[in-house]
């Protein structure tokens, strides 16, 4: 049978508080550090995606026919993103046009441009890579019903 320690005897717990405190702070700070590393890039990509969608919709609305509209919108968005330092990988540009009328580009309706950007992964030592979410933006632009057509 074991006896209970006397009241004047104490166990040596020195150092446990410091260890628990360090582990607790690391557990709290590590996700915050990862988030802080991702947020500035996410905000810049969100702004760039919105500007690229506006530019793509504008270029597509000014084009003469459907084939040129899709190409012009895609090139305008990619050019703007390249100017902001976002490389061509991870960029998706979709241009949605109203259906043609009698084989010609429609005079009315709206052009819808969607731009999606997937950023570079964030590398955290000893934990691996964290891929940021895909940032997307959409812009709609009405076609000018009074524009001249060939």
C-alpha positions, 0 to 999 in steps of 0.5 A, a space after each residue: 500500500 502506498 502512502 500519500 505524501 506529507 503536506 510539507 512535501 511538494 512535487 517539483 512542477 517547475 518548467 511546466 507552465 513555461 512549456 505549456 505557455 510556449 506551446 499555447 502561444 505557438 498554437 495560436 500564433 501559427 494560424 495567424 501567421 499563415 493568415 497574415 501571409 495570405 491576406 495581402 496577396 489575396 487582397 491584391 488579387 481580388 482587386 486585380 480580378 475586378 479590374 481585369 473583369 471590367 477591362 475584359 467586359 469593356 473590350 468584348 463589348 466594343 468588338 465587332 463580332 463574337 469571335 473577336 469579342 472573346 479574344 479581345 476580352 481575354 487578351 485585355 484581361 491577361 494584359 492587365 493582369 500581366 501589368 500587375 505582375 500576375 503571371 499567365 498560370 492560374 488565370 481563367 477568363 470567360 466571356 459570355 455574349 448574347 446570342 447572335 441575331 441573323 448571323 451578326 453581333 447583337 445590338 442589345 444585351 449585355 456582355 458578362 466577363 468572369 476572371 478567376 485567379 489562383 495564386 502561388 502557394 504559401 510555403 511554411 517551413 516544417 508544415 508544407 504548402 498552403 494554397 490560397 483560394 481562387 479569387 474570382 470577379 465578374 463584370 457585366 456591361 451593356 451593349 450600345 444599341 446605337 453602335 454602328 455595325 458593318 
